[in-house]
Amino acid sequence: TNWCITLDRVDEKFYPEIIENEAQIAEWREMYAIHEIEGNLTTVGYSEPLTIEFLRQNKNLILDTRHFSADFKERLIASIDNLDDQTGGLLIHSENFQALRLLNKKYKESIDGIYIDPPFNSTYSEILYKNNYKHSAWLSLMQDRISQSRFLLCREGLITIAIDDYEMPKLWELMNNIFGYDNHLGTVTIRVNPKGRMTARKISAVHEYTIVFGNSEYSYIKKLPVNPEDKTHNYKLDENGVWYLPVNLRKQGVDSEAERADGTLLDRYYPIYYDPKSGLVSTKRKLPVTILPIDNNGHKRIWRRSKDVIDDMYARGEIWVKEVKGEYQVYFKFYGGLDGKMLQSIWVDPECSASDYGTKILNNILGERERFLYPKAPFAVKQNILAMSDKRNAVILDYFAGSGTTGHAVLDLNREDSGNRKYILVEMGEYFYTVTLPRIKKVIYSADWKNGKPQNRNSGVSHIMKYISLESYEDTLSNIELDDDKHQLAMKLGDEYMIHYMFDYEAKDSMLSLDAFNAPFSYKLKIIENNETKLKTVDLCETFNYLIGLSVIRQSATAWFKVVKLTEEEWKREGLYEGAVRLERDNSGEYGFKQIEGRLPDGRRALVIWRTITDNLIQSNAALDAYFTKHRINPADREFDVIFVNGDNNLENLRLDDESWKVQRIEPVFREKMFEEAE
């Protein structure tokens, strides 16, 4: 787990350590060209060594915790309250089905929109996923992931999928089976390649499709925002907002007829009285002219507003009468005329061109050509996002993230309307670290780029983004341990045995070593990087947060202590038990503690305590008791429903009369959730 944080979110007490970090400063030079920032009378320029004042004046620089020690990272994250609420982006380097499983507990029914641009299963693009699947295998790939991601969508949520001609019919049928025919909200044809593709036999394709499905009957396409200057109609502005002039109060078209089937009239068929001399309009006072909502053909219609509001509308100057061709017509100020425009099924905007506004934009951001082929245009993705949700705090998921265009689009939308939308991007390709992640870090810093350099250093957004890497299938194979007999059998029976038997029965204990939870801050796995197997520390704390679906409010840095036993006189004087201890802060001590506070999906407030456990379990539990007693002085810190702790413990003996929390051991919960998600 690592974090990218703009400096405005970083407490200045960390600045002295930051300016000493050569790796971070080198990245800023390479990524943001900070060495080209020149000083003047009011601005501090780049210097070597870098100054704290330079950081203060460039607070949209992004700190990446991968350049810092684990201790610095933990202290920095511990300084941020409401951590998950503050975090605007999540990038996951992983095979996407595995990532969707991991997200299930924490994000179940909370994603507002899913936009994906999966492999098209055609000959036009060469990308990491197998691009030569036959229809059935490709559909199997898509069905597993789309079905799994549906659990993440909220009731009103939408999913939009970019696709071309080759798989579009099959994908539509698949979506129909998963979401239902009635939830197909439309298909958009987008001109993404105005010049067309070269072809020997076929029509030159200039378009792709976006298929849109809602998650339920409550899902609907949102209107796109409209600016008054973009409209040709006559809009005016007053103290109550923007209104459209003129709108006839008499309704026309669908649902406008006043007569019911039985001959009775609807309530909105009523007379409006008018005085031509004074201009007075009323429904309560009889005036010289009576106006009924009858059209030019003599059909009885209804008014657009009910009878009880007409007099108030007149008093506010929102209603009037005009004579048109010898007939009196009632008009009113139609507020809401700029609430948006309907999304249309054909997009031909030049900004939708992937070659002109996808590839070129990405090349300018990265400063290199062809580091990623066929990126989408951010404008087209922004249109999709706005169609899926009109919430400025929407959560958008893309589990075929590619170069990161969806994250780019979310950041741009937030920059444009001061929104607080969040993005979750999943990508398994090696370019995650060379394209996807750098692109997001650059777009956070500046809106405009050319040849890899920022063109506007004042257009950054305040942001926290987390990125995590998940254990791969190959990593799991590397960590399986069998005795000699089982290993020989595995060699004979091959992959089928490995997958269907060894995983489920023989190797489960080696896939998750519960004994290693005694030292949770140094749990290591064999990880394959650049065709080499390396031992790397695994973030058990972060993994457990996702397995139980914890929304983190705050977390502490790992603190290390040594144990000092109390004398008989001390433990009697303090009302403690025989063998009680106290903890003294000592970075070389053998007892480490880390605590995380948050909320579970069912609303319960949870405290997670991770600790090191030595061979002396009695002393380890005495240390836990001392730690827990010390860290619950503030009554607010005791308002938990459940406390998770690794290892056998006596914590419930410390529960006070006014407390009702329960204790659960981390290990069995971790094991249950991990393999439950793998089924």
HELIX and SHEET records of a PDB file:
HELIX    1   1 LEU A    7  ARG A    9  5                                   3    
HELIX    2   2 GLU A   12  PHE A   14  5                                   3    
HELIX    3   3 TYR A   15  ILE A   18  1                                   4    
HELIX    4   4 GLU A   22  TYR A   32  1                                  11    
HELIX    5   5 ILE A   34  GLU A   36  5                                   3    
HELIX    6   6 ILE A   52  GLN A   57  1                                   6    
HELIX    7   7 THR A   65  HIS A   67  5                                   3    
HELIX    8   8 ALA A   70  ALA A   78  1                                   9    
HELIX    9   9 LEU A   83  GLN A   86  1                                   4    
HELIX   10  10 ASN A   96  TYR A  107  1                                  12    
HELIX   11  11 HIS A  135  ARG A  150  1                                  16    
HELIX   12  12 MET A  168  PHE A  179  1                                  12    
HELIX   13  13 TYR A  181  ASN A  183  5                                   3    
HELIX   14  14 PRO A  228  ASP A  230  5                                   3    
HELIX   15  15 LYS A  307  VAL A  309  5                                   3    
HELIX   16  16 ILE A  310  ALA A  315  1                                   6    
HELIX   17  17 PRO A  350  CYS A  352  5                                   3    
HELIX   18  18 ALA A  354  ALA A  354  1                                   1    
HELIX   19  19 SER A  355  THR A  359  3                                   5    
HELIX   20  20 LYS A  360  LEU A  366  1                                   7    
HELIX   21  21 PRO A  378  MET A  388  1                                  11    
HELIX   22  22 THR A  405  ASP A  417  1                                  13    
HELIX   23  23 GLU A  430  PHE A  432  5                                   3    
HELIX   24  24 THR A  436  TYR A  445  1                                  10    
HELIX   25  25 TYR A  473  ASN A  479  1                                   7    
HELIX   26  26 ASP A  484  LEU A  493  1                                  10    
HELIX   27  27 ASP A  495  TYR A  497  1                                   3    
HELIX   28  28 MET A  498  GLU A  506  3                                   9    
HELIX   29  29 LYS A  508  MET A  511  1                                   4    
HELIX   30  30 LEU A  514  ASN A  518  5                                   5    
HELIX   31  31 PRO A  520  SER A  522  5                                   3    
HELIX   32  32 LEU A  540  ILE A  548  1                                   9    
HELIX   33  33 GLU A  568  ARG A  573  1                                   6    
HELIX   34  34 LEU A  617  LYS A  630  1                                  14    
HELIX   35  35 PRO A  635  ARG A  638  5                                   4    
HELIX   36  36 LEU A  651  LEU A  654  5                                   4    
HELIX   37  37 ILE A  666  ALA A  678  1                                  13    
SHEET    1   A11 ILE A  62  ASP A  64  0                                        
SHEET    2   A11 ASN A   2  THR A   6 -1                                        
SHEET    3   A11 ILE A 464  SER A 469 -1                                        
SHEET    4   A11 GLY A  89  HIS A  93  1                                        
SHEET    5   A11 LYS A 422  GLU A 427  1                                        
SHEET    6   A11 VAL A 395  ASP A 398  1                                        
SHEET    7   A11 ILE A 111  ILE A 116  1                                        
SHEET    8   A11 LEU A 153  ILE A 163  1                                        
SHEET    9   A11 HIS A 207  GLY A 214 -1                                        
SHEET   10   A11 HIS A 184  ARG A 191 -1                                        
SHEET   11   A11 ILE A 346  TRP A 347  1                                        
SHEET    1   B 4 TYR A 235  ASP A 238  0                                        
SHEET    2   B 4 GLY A 241  ASN A 248 -1                                        
SHEET    3   B 4 GLU A 327  TYR A 335 -1                                        
SHEET    4   B 4 ILE A 319  VAL A 324 -1                                        
SHEET    1   C 3 VAL A 281  SER A 282  0                                        
SHEET    2   C 3 ILE A 272  TYR A 274 -1                                        
SHEET    3   C 3 VAL A 289  ILE A 291 -1                                        
SHEET    1   D 2 TRP A 449  LYS A 450  0                                        
SHEET    2   D 2 LYS A 453  PRO A 454 -1                                        
SHEET    1   E 2 LYS A 524  GLU A 529  0                                        
SHEET    2   E 2 GLU A 532  THR A 537 -1                                        
SHEET    1   F 4 SER A 551  GLN A 555  0                                        
SHEET    2   F 4 TYR A 591  ARG A 599 -1                                        
SHEET    3   F 4 ALA A 559  LYS A 565 -1                                        
SHEET    4   F 4 VAL A 581  ARG A 585 -1                                        
SHEET    1   G 5 SER A 551  GLN A 555  0                                        
SHEET    2   G 5 TYR A 591  ARG A 599 -1                                        
SHEET    3   G 5 ARG A 605  ARG A 611 -1                                        
SHEET    4   G 5 VAL A 642  VAL A 645  1                                        
SHEET    5   G 5 LYS A 662  ARG A 665  1                                        
END                                                                             
